[in-house]
């Protein structure tokens, strides 16, 4: 067998591993970790970004869809899409979704004092303040609850 074919095959495998998050050390950005559960913010990944995908908490395993970049008031993840508040509605319980970045007010976030704050000054937290695996993320009035505390790693 030709060595060039082997090298191409290995390169293709490595590229696929990076794209599908099988090599956690190759992902870039930060993990957004819930301080009360040590679970990570994750966008379910289908091989490409799907607008409107609900963002959830999952056990931190270092997959590419758990890495985020916080810059210029936006939080972007795998595929370059943004965390967004559904409908840019600054209301308690509004779902946090993953959509193509468009600069809308629902895509504006800040991180300070351990809180991730979005539209209307609302804080990112798990739905109902629960710590169940796979729980969706929402925004709610900031009240300093443990479910509103985040670490950036």
C-alpha positions in Angstrom: 0.0 0.0 0.0 1.3 3.4 -0.9 2.5 5.5 2.1 0.9 8.6 0.6 -2.5 6.9 0.8 -1.9 6.0 4.5 -0.9 9.6 5.3 -4.0 11.0 3.5 -6.2 8.5 5.5 -4.6 9.5 8.8 -5.0 13.2 8.0 -8.7 12.6 7.1 -9.2 10.7 10.4 -7.6 13.5 12.4 -9.7 16.2 10.7 -12.9 14.2 11.4 -11.9 13.8 15.0 -11.3 17.5 15.4 -14.6 18.4 13.7 -16.6 16.0 15.8 -14.9 16.8 19.1 -13.2 13.5 19.6 -9.9 15.2 20.4 -10.8 17.5 23.4 -7.3 19.0 23.5 -7.9 20.4 19.9 -11.0 22.4 20.8 -10.5 26.1 21.4 -12.2 28.6 23.6 -13.5 28.2 27.1 -15.7 25.9 29.0 -18.7 27.7 30.6 -19.1 25.6 33.8 -22.1 25.9 36.2 -20.5 26.5 39.6 -23.2 24.5 41.5 -23.0 21.3 39.3 -19.7 21.5 37.5 -21.6 20.8 34.3 -20.8 22.6 31.0 -22.9 24.6 28.6 -23.4 22.5 25.5 -25.0 22.9 22.2 -26.3 19.6 20.8 -24.3 19.1 17.6 -25.5 17.5 14.4 -22.4 18.0 12.4 -23.3 21.6 11.6 -25.1 24.4 13.5 -28.9 24.3 13.4 -30.5 27.7 14.2 -32.8 27.5 17.2 -31.1 24.5 18.9 -31.7 24.7 22.6 -28.6 25.1 24.7 -28.3 22.7 27.7 -26.1 21.7 30.6 -24.2 18.4 30.2 -21.3 16.6 32.0 -18.1 18.3 30.9 -16.2 15.9 28.6 -14.3 18.4 26.5 -16.2 18.0 23.3 -15.9 20.8 20.8 -19.6 21.7 21.3 -18.8 22.6 24.9 -16.2 25.3 24.0 -17.2 28.9 23.8 -15.5 32.2 22.9 -16.5 35.3 24.8 -15.6 38.4 22.8 -17.1 41.7 21.7 -20.2 41.1 23.8 -21.1 37.8 22.2 -20.6 34.1 23.1 -19.8 32.0 20.1 -19.4 28.3 19.8 -18.8 25.5 17.4 -19.6 26.5 13.8 -19.3 30.2 14.8 -22.9 30.6 15.8 -24.0 32.6 18.9 -25.8 32.1 22.2 -29.1 33.9 21.8 -32.2 34.5 23.9 -35.2 33.2 21.9 -37.1 36.1 20.3 -34.7 38.6 22.1 -37.3 38.6 24.8 -36.0 40.0 28.1 -38.5 37.9 30.2 -37.9 35.4 32.9 -37.8 31.9 31.6 -36.9 32.9 28.0 -35.0 30.0 26.4 -31.4 30.3 25.4 -30.8 29.0 21.9 -27.9 28.7 19.4 -28.3 30.7 16.1 -26.3 32.3 13.4 -24.7 35.5 14.8 -26.7 38.6 13.7 -25.9 41.2 16.4 -29.4 41.2 17.8 -29.9 42.3 21.5 -30.5 38.7 22.4 -27.0 37.9 21.5 -25.3 40.4 23.8 -23.7 38.9 26.9 -21.3 40.0 29.6 -19.5 38.0 32.3 -18.7 39.6 35.6 -18.7 38.5 39.3 -19.4 34.9 38.2 -22.6 35.7 36.3 -23.4 35.6 32.6 -25.8 38.5 32.0 -27.8 38.9 28.8 -30.7 41.0 27.5 -32.6 43.1 30.0 -29.9 42.4 32.6 -31.2 38.9 33.1 -28.9 36.1 34.2 -28.2 32.8 32.5 -29.3 29.8 34.5 -30.8 26.3 34.2 -34.5 25.9 33.7 -36.3 25.9 37.0 -32.9 26.2 38.8 -32.5 22.4 38.5 -29.2 20.6 38.1 -30.5 17.7 36.1 -28.3 16.4 33.2 -29.5 17.9 29.9 -31.6 20.7 31.5 -32.2 23.6 29.1 -30.8 27.0 29.8 -32.9 30.2 30.3 -32.6 33.7 31.5 -34.0 34.9 34.7 -33.9 37.9 37.0 -30.4 38.0 38.6 -30.7 37.1 42.3 -27.3 35.6 43.1 -28.7 32.1 43.2 -26.1 29.3 42.9 -27.7 28.3 39.6 -26.7 31.7 38.2 -23.0 31.3 39.1 -20.6 30.4 36.3 -16.9 29.7 35.9 -15.0 30.2 32.7 -12.2 27.7 32.2 
